[in-house]
Every structure is written in C-alpha cells, then in structure tokens.
C-alpha cells in the first residue's frame, strides 16, 4: 500500500464466499461492488466459523 491509506475489516459468520454483483438484478453483493469502485485493494479471508472482508482506501 503506497502513500497514506486506512484499512477496515468486518467479520461475519455467514457461510459461502463474498462476490461482487454480476448483474443489476442481483440482490446481494452490491456493497462489494461499491467497495471495488472506491478501494485501493480489498479481499476476503476465510477462517474457521466465518470470513473477514477487508479493504484499504486512500486518505
């Protein structure tokens, strides 16, 4: 991560992967679509009992 940025993460016990929306009619994944548009980088880490979605954004 170059320059100044902040990192945020959220953990959920929801099963399955986290994917950005594929079509305007999809009812889930819209938050990740927005995240993809503004974040320098983001990802999903799977762990026992859940997953963590994180992002890094420029200041």
C-alpha positions, -999 to +999 in steps of 0.1 A: +000+000+000+017+032-012+010+066+004-015+072+031-044+049+034-067+033+060-077-003+064-111-016+076-123-051+081-156-068+091-161-103+102-193-124+096-203-159+104-223-161+071-213-192+051-201-190+015-179-167-005-183-130-009-187-119-046-194-086-062-227-083-080-227-098-115-259-082-129-282-053-120-308-077-110-287-095-083-300-089-048-267-095-030-231-083-034-239-046-040-217-035-011-188-053-027-194-036-060-192-002-043-161-013-023-144-024-056-151+010-071-135+031-042-109+008-025-073+006-034-075-031-026-099-055-009-102-092-002-119-119+017-102-142+042-119-174+051-115-187+086-130-212+110-166-202+116-168-173+092-150-149+069-134-114+071-139-089+043-113-061+044-104-031+023-077-004+020-088+031+009-067+062+002-070+091+026 
